[in-house]
Amino acid sequence: MSEVYAVRRERVRERCAAGGGGAALVSRPANVRYLAGAAPDGAVLLVGKGEDEDVLVCGRPPGGEPGEERADGGLRVQLLPEPSADPAVAGAGLATAQGIDALAVEEHHLTVARHRAVGSVAPRLRLLDLGTAVEQLRLVKDEAELSCLRVAAEIADQALGELLESILVGRTERHLALELERRLVDHGADGPAFATSVGTGPNSGRGGHRPTDRRVEEGDFLSVCLGASYRGYLCEIGRTFVIGTSPADWQIELYDVVFAAQRAGREALAPGAACRDVDRAARHVLDSAGYAEGLAPITGHGVGLEIDEDPQLAPAAMGKLDVCVPVTVEPGVHLPGRGGVRIDDTLVVRPEADGGPELLTITTKELLAL
């Protein structure tokens, strides 16, 4: 992997040179990890003029915590002399020592106070804005990254599948969420990708619902949204089920509409497709069925080292999809006081010649009566 990280840092170096900068100071944790292989708490990465001048600045050695990834072996690591020292300030000092006169920083991540501190420690250093250059590099995943996402999706599928085989009636949303997170770890996840959401009855179908002590009852919709973290890469899956032997007519009708919307969104995923068009494809199905009110602001989003990263599949989203970009498609409808349906998959954009979108989360989307 050392070569992979070196190539990534070289691309950042090229962006800096094109923007008039001599080097870059990367501080956003996911970006540091993408370029260095590890991101201990507070660490920053100085991408210098040349590969041998790249330095990971941190308060403790990377890889020292259980489950923590190790840094690129070809990367120099410099530990701070004091635990209270600011790695960003130390990184700026290193840049000055290397004779760098223009340093690109991630202004969208640094606080105003830290930006001032960086400027004060090296007053002759011209600070530029790196912008979201690293985030843009992270959009398209390589095969190693996709392999991690596949494993994460498989773990999430396994955890959800085991839950469906257990007795659910009488158990609380909170208890089910905790059990799912335990099962994720049992199957090899570093941990949950985000706080697991379990919604029953009137809580079902609500995006980001925080589990409560409400108990599962016969006739409920049960909505579950969970994700696994594997080697830093995150995926998510969401499904809705019915508790009992026979769903009510309104439940079947609502489920079919959301399922059709999700399928339309999945089928719209293609290289070159506008992000807003994917959102429109799913949203149109729900609008046409009379569910325009109260829909989520987005239909999906990118995943990777963060659970919610670019691209955004939203009505006003700019940009187009590229090959090997993993995204979620997660339309849902919530009817206040009654409940609702949410269906969520993680997929990878692929051309039609390769079979179209690659579905990573494969738990059935059939309306199961549990």
Disulfide bonds with the S-S distance in Angstrom:
none
